């Protein structure tokens, strides 16, 4: 199964005014928190995806937001439906 981040994308913190703008999560959503020093948060709807595919969404997110850089973010922890990347 090919994973299309655009189709799964729900929300991110880029230019967000407040975390209250974030949608209320469902059990099908995952949250990716990248860069502990300057956090970036993204939410994806992963309905129908298994745990391995959800991990892949988080991994691809870490690569996508660092396009053009000489590094990318890797998943370092998972707690519930939240993936932490540095």
N, C-alpha and C positions, 0 to 999 in steps of 0.2 A: 504494500500500500504506500503510495506516495503521499507525503504530508505537505499540505499547502497551508503555510502559516497565515496567509491573507484570509483564507476561508474560515480559519479557527479563531482569528483575532477578535477580541472583545474590547479591550481598553488598555492604555498605557499611561504612565505618569508624565510623559514628555509634555511640557506646557500645561500640565494640569494645575488648576488653582488649589484644589483640596482633595484629600483622599475621600471625602464624602461624595465626590463625583464618580468614584469607582462603583460599578454595579454590584449589587448583592450577589455573592457567589452561590452557585449551585454545586451539587456534588460532582457534576460533570466538568467543572472548570478547574484549571490549574493556574497558579500564580507563580510567576518567575520574578525573583528579586536579584538584580545584578549589581555588582560593584558596591561592596560594603562602605567604601569611603564616600561615594556619591551615588546613592541608590537610584536605580531605574526599576520601575515595577510594570509588569505586563500581565494581562489576564487573557487566557485562551479557553475557548469552549471545546472540550475534548470528548464530547458525547460520542459513545460508540468505540472509543479507542481503549486499548488495553494498557497496562502499566508500562510496558516496554515502549509502546508508541507515544505515550504521554512523556516519558523520559526523553524520547527523540524530539518531541516538540520543544521541550526546554533546552535541549542541546542545540538545536537549530536556531533557537532564539538567541542564544549566546554568541553564535557565529554571525547571525544576521545583523545584530546591532553594532558589531565591530568591523563591518565591511570597510575596507580601505585602511585598516590598522594593521600593525604587524603582530597582533595578538588576537585572541578571542577568549570569551568567558567560558569556563567549564563548570558543570554542575559539581558542587562540592558537598551539598547536603540536601536531603529531602525530608520534610516534616509534613506529614499528611498530604495535602494537595499543593504544598508550597515547595518550590525548588529554589535553592540559593546558589548563585553563580558568582565566581570571582575569577 
